[in-house]
Amino acid sequence: MTSRNATRLMHHSFSAEEAADRIRHVCVPLPSLDDPVAFGAMFESFSDARVVMLGEASHGSSEFYRARAAISRYLIEHHGFNIVAVEADWPDANRIDRYVRHRQAMTSEEEAFARFPTWMWRNEEVHDFVDWLRTHNEQLPFEQRTQFRGLDVYSLRSSMGQVIDYLEQVDPEAALQARKRYECLTPWQSDPAYYGHAVMMGDRDPCEDAVIAQLEQLIGKRLEYDGDDSGEDYFDAAQNARIVRAAEQYYRLMYRGSTESWNLRDRHMFDTLQQLMRAKGRDAKVIVWAHNSHIGNASATEMGWQGQFNIGELAKTAFGDEAVLIGFGTDSGTVAAADNWDEPVRIKDVVPSRADSYEQVFLQTGIPCSLTDLCGSERQEVREVLAEPRLERAIGVIYRPDTEYYSHYFKAVLPEQFDAYVWFEQTRAVTPLDRDMPVGMPDTYPFGV
């Protein structure tokens, strides 16, 4: 821990009850999510930002998704936000983007969000927001329609396929070159972690030069290719080529240590965010949906003290006060999560929060659902009360209640991590969508084939 963070430990210690007594008057009660318009309007004060990042304390809690949808609807309708960028793979989100912006449907037979963890985006809460966004966009000129984009790095196989599919349409000879370059990765495309292991063990040479060459060639032919579909198809292909390059690096680095691979992943997500903003132009206003661990400023957390950074920290460095980071938390309820990676989703009980956690502070306020603004000089008392590092809980797609302290808690300084904090005393699990396409839905339905 750095000397700056060690100094924090010398702050006056408040029990959870004492801290709650001091901040209760600034925790603004929020209306029911059954009235999404009223709920979203409570976030008016953040509407001047260029980037609003909306977190979640777990990947499987309905209230977090519904709250982000309500906030996003308000910012889109009333303040011109025009990109929703989520912690998901680009090809999956591109299928949704085509649906919500009424673009031509993809010809691929792959389903959106069909691999583990399917429930993270393939759920009723996201479905409802996607349908709302499609309806909202329908009456607008194409250039004013809000995009739905993915920021993540895991789509090696799909992204390679998308690059080749695009080139087969615009430059068949270049498509043959791309196939030859990507052959280096083809044996591992279904499970690219084995590629990283093979390189680490010296069983094969890295494919870095080949994927860089493919990216450079595609970018070099922008003026030649960028023509149809308002340049959208070229933009998709170029981004997929960037993902192939980043994924190749990611799967090599994952065997060197978690810090290097984490940093590469979040650097890629931030680079993608910047690509989206540059492509949209000066009017770009972005809403990001991602886990608290990605959107909260990592420098104010245990992960940052150990050398990791994230998209929230990078956004704060790049955009300053024009980037707003809003965290979410809960005490108890249920959550959709798996026992281990690549295992079926289960509905699990969330263990009530620990007495030495930030969650316990907000529970003790007695306000079941609240918004706490942590910014500005008028919030100095709140910041001081919460300045001592406390535990904070993070549940991903895996939840292990039996080892929760070691598996899901970390130290943080909440008022430096977030600009605002949304609290739900009770949350319930998201509702995963049936894998079968609903009867009567059109072929462009984004979660079906």
Backbone torsions as a table, in degrees:
resi	resn	phi	psi	omega
1	MET	NA	136.2	-178.1
2	THR	-70.2	163.9	179.8
3	SER	-62.0	-35.4	178.8
4	ARG	-61.2	-43.5	-178.6
5	ASN	-75.4	-30.9	176.4
6	ALA	-64.5	-34.8	178.8
7	THR	-61.5	-32.9	-179.0
8	ARG	-59.0	-31.2	-176.8
9	LEU	-66.9	-14.1	-179.5
10	MET	-86.5	-6.4	177.2
11	HIS	-61.4	155.5	176.2
12	HIS	-58.2	134.3	-179.0
13	SER	-87.9	129.2	175.5
14	PHE	-113.0	137.5	170.0
15	SER	-68.4	166.4	178.8
16	ALA	-59.7	-39.6	-179.1
17	GLU	-67.6	-41.9	178.7
18	GLU	-63.8	-44.3	179.0
19	ALA	-62.7	-41.5	179.7
20	ALA	-62.2	-40.5	179.3
21	ASP	-60.4	-35.7	-175.5
22	ARG	-81.4	-25.2	-176.8
23	ILE	-106.9	-4.6	-175.1
24	ARG	-56.3	-35.2	-175.2
25	HIS	-74.3	-12.2	178.1
26	VAL	-109.2	-1.9	175.8
27	CYS	-83.6	101.7	-173.9
28	VAL	-77.8	121.6	177.2
29	PRO	-61.6	139.1	179.8
30	LEU	-103.8	146.5	177.2
31	PRO	-70.2	170.5	-179.4
32	SER	-64.9	146.1	174.3
33	LEU	-68.4	-11.2	173.8
34	ASP	-67.7	-15.2	173.7
35	ASP	-117.9	78.2	-174.2
36	PRO	-62.4	-28.0	178.9
37	VAL	-65.1	-48.5	179.0
38	ALA	-65.3	-39.0	179.7
39	PHE	-62.9	-49.5	-179.0
40	GLY	-61.6	-35.4	-177.7
41	ALA	-63.9	-20.3	179.8
42	MET	-69.4	-8.7	-177.3
43	PHE	-107.5	19.5	179.9
44	GLU	-54.8	-37.3	-174.1
45	SER	-65.9	-13.6	-179.5
46	PHE	-100.3	6.9	-170.0
47	SER	-75.5	-15.1	179.6
48	ASP	-81.0	-8.3	-179.1
49	ALA	-69.6	157.0	172.1
50	ARG	-86.8	-30.9	-179.5
51	VAL	-132.3	122.2	174.5
52	VAL	-115.7	117.0	-179.0
53	MET	-102.3	123.8	-177.2
54	LEU	-111.2	119.3	-173.8
55	GLY	-91.7	-162.4	174.5
56	GLU	-168.5	143.3	177.8
57	ALA	-87.2	-9.4	174.0
58	SER	-151.0	159.2	177.8
59	HIS	-87.0	2.4	-173.7
60	GLY	-134.7	30.6	-178.4
61	SER	-112.2	122.7	-173.8
62	SER	-58.6	-44.2	-175.6
63	GLU	-60.5	-35.5	179.4
64	PHE	-64.9	-43.7	178.8
65	TYR	-66.0	-44.6	-178.5
66	ARG	-66.6	-38.0	177.6
67	ALA	-65.9	-44.0	179.0
68	ARG	-63.4	-37.2	177.6
69	ALA	-64.3	-43.8	-179.1
70	ALA	-64.9	-44.1	178.6
71	ILE	-63.4	-43.9	-179.1
72	SER	-63.5	-43.5	178.1
73	ARG	-56.5	-45.4	-178.2
74	TYR	-64.6	-46.3	-178.1
75	LEU	-66.4	-34.6	177.9
76	ILE	-70.5	-48.1	-175.7
77	GLU	-70.0	-37.8	-169.9
78	HIS	-108.4	-15.0	-174.0
79	HIS	-135.9	16.7	168.7
80	GLY	71.8	20.3	174.6
81	PHE	-68.1	134.9	-168.3
82	ASN	-130.2	7.0	174.6
83	ILE	-140.2	130.2	168.3
84	VAL	-111.6	115.5	-176.9
85	ALA	-114.9	125.8	-169.8
86	VAL	-121.9	160.1	178.1
87	GLU	-75.8	73.4	-177.4
88	ALA	-151.1	166.2	-178.5
89	ASP	-75.2	145.8	-177.0
90	TRP	-58.4	-49.5	-177.8
91	PRO	-61.0	-39.1	177.3
92	ASP	-64.1	-48.1	-179.7
93	ALA	-66.2	-30.0	178.8
94	ASN	-64.2	-35.3	176.1
95	ARG	-62.5	-41.7	177.4
96	ILE	-67.5	-41.8	-179.4
97	ASP	-59.7	-41.5	178.0
98	ARG	-62.1	-37.1	-180.0
99	TYR	-69.3	-49.1	-173.7
100	VAL	-74.8	-25.3	178.5
101	ARG	-100.8	8.9	175.6
102	HIS	59.7	40.1	172.9
103	ARG	-88.0	169.3	178.9
104	GLN	-61.8	135.3	-178.5
105	ALA	-66.5	152.0	176.9
106	MET	-71.8	148.2	178.6
107	THR	-88.3	-11.3	-179.6
108	SER	-61.8	144.6	178.4
109	GLU	-88.9	2.2	178.3
110	GLU	-72.7	144.7	174.8
111	GLU	-85.0	154.7	174.5
112	ALA	-77.6	135.3	176.1
113	PHE	55.5	47.1	-175.8
114	ALA	-92.4	-12.7	179.8
115	ARG	-100.2	163.9	178.7
116	PHE	-55.2	134.5	-2.6
117	PRO	-94.0	104.4	-172.8
118	THR	-59.0	-36.5	-173.5
119	TRP	-70.0	-16.4	-175.2
120	MET	-61.9	-37.5	176.6
121	TRP	-120.8	-22.1	-179.3
122	ARG	-90.1	70.6	-178.0
123	ASN	-139.9	166.8	-174.9
124	GLU	-64.7	-32.8	-178.4
125	GLU	-65.9	-43.6	177.2
126	VAL	-69.8	-40.3	178.0
127	HIS	-54.7	-44.6	-178.4
128	ASP	-64.4	-41.5	179.1
129	PHE	-66.6	-41.6	179.9
130	VAL	-61.3	-43.4	178.6
131	ASP	-65.6	-38.5	176.0
132	TRP	-62.6	-42.7	-177.5
133	LEU	-65.9	-38.0	176.9
134	ARG	-61.9	-44.4	178.9
135	THR	-65.4	-41.8	179.1
136	HIS	-60.8	-41.5	-176.3
137	ASN	-73.3	-23.5	-166.9
138	GLU	-56.9	-40.1	-174.9
139	GLN	-90.9	3.2	-176.7
140	LEU	-98.7	151.0	170.2
141	PRO	-57.6	150.3	-173.2
142	PHE	-54.4	-42.9	-175.1
143	GLU	-68.7	-13.2	179.5
144	GLN	-101.2	0.5	-178.3
145	ARG	-78.0	140.3	-177.7
146	THR	-76.3	131.7	-178.9
147	GLN	-84.9	156.6	171.9
148	PHE	-125.8	113.3	-169.4
149	ARG	-129.1	154.0	176.9
150	GLY	-104.5	144.4	-175.6
151	LEU	-108.6	-10.8	-164.3
152	ASP	-85.8	-179.7	-164.9
153	VAL	-120.3	1.6	-167.4
154	TYR	-85.4	-3.2	-168.8
155	SER	-90.9	50.1	-176.3
156	LEU	-55.6	-54.5	-176.3
157	ARG	-64.5	-48.9	-178.2
158	SER	-63.5	-39.6	-178.2
159	SER	-68.6	-39.5	174.8
160	MET	-59.7	-44.8	179.6
161	GLY	-62.4	-38.8	-179.9
162	GLN	-67.6	-38.3	177.0
163	VAL	-61.6	-47.8	-178.6
164	ILE	-64.9	-43.1	179.3
165	ASP	-59.2	-43.1	179.7
166	TYR	-63.5	-47.0	-177.5
167	LEU	-65.9	-31.9	177.1
168	GLU	-62.7	-26.7	178.5
169	GLN	-82.2	-35.4	-172.2
170	VAL	-107.8	-22.7	-175.1
171	ASP	-161.0	80.8	-175.3
172	PRO	-55.6	-34.7	179.1
173	GLU	-65.8	-41.0	177.1
174	ALA	-65.9	-31.3	177.7
175	ALA	-63.9	-38.9	176.9
176	LEU	-63.2	-40.1	177.4
177	GLN	-64.1	-40.8	-179.9
178	ALA	-63.8	-42.8	177.9
179	ARG	-58.1	-42.8	-178.6
180	LYS	-65.5	-42.0	179.4
181	ARG	-65.7	-43.0	-176.6
182	TYR	-77.1	-9.8	176.2
183	GLU	-56.9	-28.5	179.4
184	CYS	-58.7	-33.7	-177.7
185	LEU	-98.8	-13.7	-172.7
186	THR	-54.2	-41.9	-178.3
187	PRO	-60.6	-20.0	-176.5
188	TRP	-113.0	10.2	-170.9
189	GLN	-66.2	-26.6	180.0
190	SER	-82.2	-23.3	178.3
191	ASP	-147.1	75.7	-171.3
192	PRO	-65.5	-13.0	176.4
193	ALA	-60.4	-31.2	178.8
194	TYR	-67.4	-28.5	176.0
195	TYR	-63.0	-48.9	179.2
196	GLY	-59.0	-40.1	179.2
197	HIS	-65.0	-41.8	-179.3
198	ALA	-63.9	-40.7	178.2
199	VAL	-66.7	-43.8	-179.1
200	MET	-60.6	-38.9	-178.4
201	MET	-80.8	-4.7	-180.0
202	GLY	79.8	14.0	-178.7
203	ASP	-78.3	-16.2	176.1
204	ARG	-157.9	160.3	178.3
205	ASP	-80.3	151.7	177.5
206	PRO	-67.7	156.3	-179.2
207	CYS	-97.9	15.2	-173.1
208	GLU	-56.3	-47.9	-176.1
209	ASP	-61.4	-38.8	-177.5
210	ALA	-66.7	-43.8	-177.2
211	VAL	-73.4	-31.6	175.3
212	ILE	-66.4	-42.9	179.2
213	ALA	-60.5	-39.7	180.0
214	GLN	-66.9	-42.7	177.8
215	LEU	-61.9	-46.5	-178.0
216	GLU	-63.2	-39.1	179.3
217	GLN	-65.5	-42.2	-179.4
218	LEU	-64.9	-44.5	179.1
219	ILE	-65.6	-36.9	-179.7
220	GLY	-65.8	-20.2	-178.8
221	LYS	-105.6	23.2	-177.6
222	ARG	-55.9	-48.2	-177.4
223	LEU	-64.6	-30.2	179.6
224	GLU	-76.5	-38.3	-174.3
225	TYR	-91.5	-33.7	-169.7
226	ASP	-72.7	95.0	-177.1
227	GLY	-148.9	-59.5	-174.7
228	ASP	-77.4	160.3	173.8
229	ASP	54.6	39.0	179.3
230	SER	55.2	28.6	-179.5
231	GLY	79.5	2.0	-175.8
232	GLU	-64.9	-43.0	-177.3
233	ASP	-65.1	-40.2	177.6
234	TYR	-65.0	-43.7	179.8
235	PHE	-59.0	-42.9	177.2
236	ASP	-60.6	-46.2	-177.3
237	ALA	-64.5	-43.6	-180.0
238	ALA	-62.8	-40.6	179.3
239	GLN	-67.2	-37.8	176.8
240	ASN	-63.7	-36.9	176.7
241	ALA	-65.8	-36.4	175.9
242	ARG	-65.1	-38.3	179.5
243	ILE	-65.5	-41.3	178.1
244	VAL	-58.7	-43.7	178.5
245	ARG	-62.8	-47.4	-178.7
246	ALA	-65.6	-40.0	-179.1
247	ALA	-65.9	-39.1	177.5
248	GLU	-59.2	-43.4	177.6
249	GLN	-66.7	-42.8	-176.4
250	TYR	-59.4	-47.3	-175.9
251	TYR	-72.8	-19.4	170.8
252	ARG	-77.8	-40.3	-175.6
253	LEU	-74.3	-24.7	-173.7
254	MET	-61.5	-21.3	178.9
255	TYR	-90.6	-5.6	176.4
256	ARG	-89.4	-22.1	179.9
257	GLY	152.4	154.6	-175.7
258	SER	-68.4	-31.4	-177.2
259	THR	-65.5	-46.9	-178.8
260	GLU	-63.2	-44.8	-178.3
261	SER	-69.9	-38.7	176.9
262	TRP	-60.5	-48.1	-177.8
263	ASN	-62.7	-38.8	177.9
264	LEU	-64.2	-42.9	-179.2
265	ARG	-61.5	-48.0	-178.0
266	ASP	-71.9	-31.7	173.0
267	ARG	-62.0	-42.3	177.4
268	HIS	-62.7	-42.8	179.8
269	MET	-62.7	-40.0	178.3
270	PHE	-69.0	-40.2	177.0
271	ASP	-60.6	-39.7	177.8
272	THR	-64.4	-42.6	175.9
273	LEU	-56.6	-44.0	179.7
274	GLN	-66.9	-38.1	176.5
275	GLN	-60.1	-43.1	179.7
276	LEU	-63.0	-42.0	-178.3
277	MET	-69.6	-39.9	177.7
278	ARG	-64.1	-41.8	-178.9
279	ALA	-66.0	-36.0	-179.6
280	LYS	-75.5	-31.4	178.0
281	GLY	99.4	-165.5	-172.7
282	ARG	-62.9	-23.8	-177.9
283	ASP	-86.4	4.0	-176.7
284	ALA	-62.0	127.8	174.0
285	LYS	-135.7	121.6	-166.9
286	VAL	-118.1	139.6	169.4
287	ILE	-111.4	127.3	179.2
288	VAL	-109.1	132.3	172.6
289	TRP	-110.8	115.8	177.8
290	ALA	-159.2	169.2	-179.4
291	HIS	-64.9	150.9	175.8
292	ASN	-49.4	-37.1	-177.0
293	SER	-65.8	-18.8	176.6
294	HIS	-96.6	-37.5	-172.3
295	ILE	-95.9	-20.3	174.0
296	GLY	-74.7	147.0	-177.9
297	ASN	-63.8	112.8	-174.4
298	ALA	-62.8	-25.7	-178.0
299	SER	-65.4	-14.7	178.9
300	ALA	-101.5	17.7	-176.9
301	THR	-132.6	165.6	178.1
302	GLU	-58.2	-35.9	179.6
303	MET	-63.9	-39.6	178.2
304	GLY	-69.0	-37.3	178.8
305	TRP	-64.7	-18.6	179.3
306	GLN	-101.3	8.1	171.7
307	GLY	107.9	-0.3	179.7
308	GLN	-92.2	146.8	170.8
309	PHE	-123.4	174.1	-178.8
310	ASN	-148.2	179.8	-175.4
311	ILE	-65.7	-31.8	177.8
312	GLY	-65.5	-45.3	178.5
313	GLU	-64.1	-42.7	179.3
314	LEU	-63.7	-38.3	178.8
315	ALA	-67.1	-40.2	177.8
316	LYS	-63.4	-39.7	178.8
317	THR	-65.2	-39.8	-175.8
318	ALA	-81.0	-39.4	-170.1
319	PHE	-114.4	-8.4	179.4
320	GLY	58.2	-132.0	-177.5
321	ASP	-70.3	-9.8	176.7
322	GLU	-78.3	-4.7	172.0
323	ALA	-111.0	123.9	-179.5
324	VAL	-112.8	127.2	-177.1
325	LEU	-110.7	116.2	-175.4
326	ILE	-116.9	113.8	179.3
327	GLY	-90.0	162.6	-179.7
328	PHE	-131.4	147.6	178.0
329	GLY	-149.4	163.8	179.3
330	THR	-150.9	161.3	177.5
331	ASP	-96.0	-52.5	-172.4
332	SER	-157.5	180.0	-177.9
333	GLY	134.2	-137.3	177.0
334	THR	-130.3	159.9	-179.4
335	VAL	-147.7	145.8	173.4
336	ALA	-89.1	121.3	-178.1
337	ALA	-162.1	166.3	178.1
338	ALA	-105.7	162.8	175.1
339	ASP	-75.3	-38.6	-178.7
340	ASN	-146.6	167.8	-178.8
341	TRP	-59.9	137.0	175.5
342	ASP	67.5	22.2	175.2
343	GLU	-107.4	164.6	-174.9
344	PRO	-63.3	151.7	176.2
345	VAL	-70.6	143.7	176.0
346	ARG	-131.7	153.8	173.4
347	ILE	-94.7	116.1	-173.2
348	LYS	-117.5	150.5	172.8
349	ASP	-77.1	136.0	176.0
350	VAL	-87.7	125.6	-179.9
351	VAL	-66.0	132.7	176.5
352	PRO	-52.7	147.8	-171.1
353	SER	-67.1	154.6	179.9
354	ARG	-71.5	153.8	-178.5
355	ALA	-65.6	-24.6	-177.5
356	ASP	-100.8	27.5	-176.8
357	SER	-113.0	160.8	172.4
358	TYR	-63.7	-34.7	179.3
359	GLU	-58.0	-37.8	-179.8
360	GLN	-67.4	-34.5	177.0
361	VAL	-58.9	-49.1	-177.5
362	PHE	-72.1	-28.8	174.1
363	LEU	-63.7	-40.9	-177.1
364	GLN	-70.2	-16.0	175.7
365	THR	-65.9	-22.7	-179.6
366	GLY	79.1	6.9	179.0
367	ILE	-99.7	115.2	-172.3
368	PRO	-65.1	-31.4	-179.8
369	CYS	-145.4	122.4	-172.9
370	SER	-147.4	161.4	172.4
371	LEU	-121.2	126.8	177.8
372	THR	-119.2	115.5	176.1
373	ASP	-80.8	123.4	-176.4
374	LEU	-103.9	6.5	-174.6
375	CYS	-103.0	164.0	170.7
376	GLY	87.2	155.2	-177.8
377	SER	-63.2	-30.0	-179.1
378	GLU	-70.5	-9.6	179.4
379	ARG	-103.0	14.3	-175.1
380	GLN	-59.8	-41.2	180.0
381	GLU	-61.9	-43.0	179.4
382	VAL	-61.3	-44.2	-178.8
383	ARG	-63.0	-40.1	-179.4
384	GLU	-67.5	-40.9	-179.6
385	VAL	-64.5	-35.7	-176.9
386	LEU	-96.6	7.2	-172.1
387	ALA	-74.9	-21.0	178.1
388	GLU	-72.4	131.6	178.8
389	PRO	-57.0	133.4	175.1
390	ARG	-130.4	170.2	174.5
391	LEU	-74.4	148.0	175.7
392	GLU	-138.0	143.8	-175.1
393	ARG	-99.5	140.5	175.5
394	ALA	-133.4	117.6	175.6
395	ILE	-111.1	123.4	178.5
396	GLY	-96.6	-136.8	177.5
397	VAL	-84.9	-10.1	175.3
398	ILE	-115.8	134.3	177.7
399	TYR	-132.0	126.0	-178.9
400	ARG	-122.5	85.6	-177.8
401	PRO	-58.4	-32.3	-176.3
402	ASP	-67.2	-25.0	179.0
403	THR	-122.8	36.1	-169.3
404	GLU	-58.9	-41.2	-177.2
405	TYR	-58.4	-46.0	-177.4
406	TYR	-80.6	-30.7	-173.5
407	SER	-89.3	-25.5	-167.4
408	HIS	-134.1	-1.7	178.6
409	TYR	-110.1	146.4	175.6
410	PHE	-147.8	159.9	178.6
411	LYS	-82.0	144.2	178.9
412	ALA	-155.4	164.7	171.3
413	VAL	-117.5	96.0	-168.3
414	LEU	-54.4	-46.4	-176.5
415	PRO	-70.3	-14.0	172.6
416	GLU	-95.4	-20.6	179.7
417	GLN	-78.2	-40.6	-175.2
418	PHE	-127.3	155.6	171.4
419	ASP	-87.4	-22.1	178.3
420	ALA	-156.4	161.2	-175.6
421	TYR	-139.2	128.6	179.1
422	VAL	-105.4	128.1	-174.5
423	TRP	-117.3	132.2	171.2
424	PHE	-124.8	117.6	179.9
425	GLU	-63.3	-40.5	179.9
426	GLN	-124.9	136.2	175.0
427	THR	-131.7	158.8	177.9
428	ARG	-126.9	162.9	-175.8
429	ALA	-68.3	148.2	171.2
430	VAL	-63.8	160.3	177.6
431	THR	-104.2	105.5	179.9
432	PRO	-62.5	145.5	176.3
433	LEU	-76.6	146.8	171.8
434	ASP	-61.4	138.6	179.8
435	ARG	-65.9	-20.9	178.8
436	ASP	-80.1	139.4	179.1
437	MET	-68.2	133.5	179.9
438	PRO	-57.5	142.7	-179.8
439	VAL	-61.8	133.1	175.1
440	GLY	88.6	-5.2	179.4
441	MET	-78.1	145.2	-179.1
442	PRO	-69.3	165.6	-178.8
443	ASP	-61.5	-22.4	-179.1
444	THR	-82.6	-1.0	178.3
445	TYR	-52.8	123.2	-163.4
446	PRO	-72.0	-20.4	-178.1
447	PHE	-96.1	-0.5	179.3
448	GLY	-107.2	-176.1	-179.7
449	VAL	-78.2	NA	NA
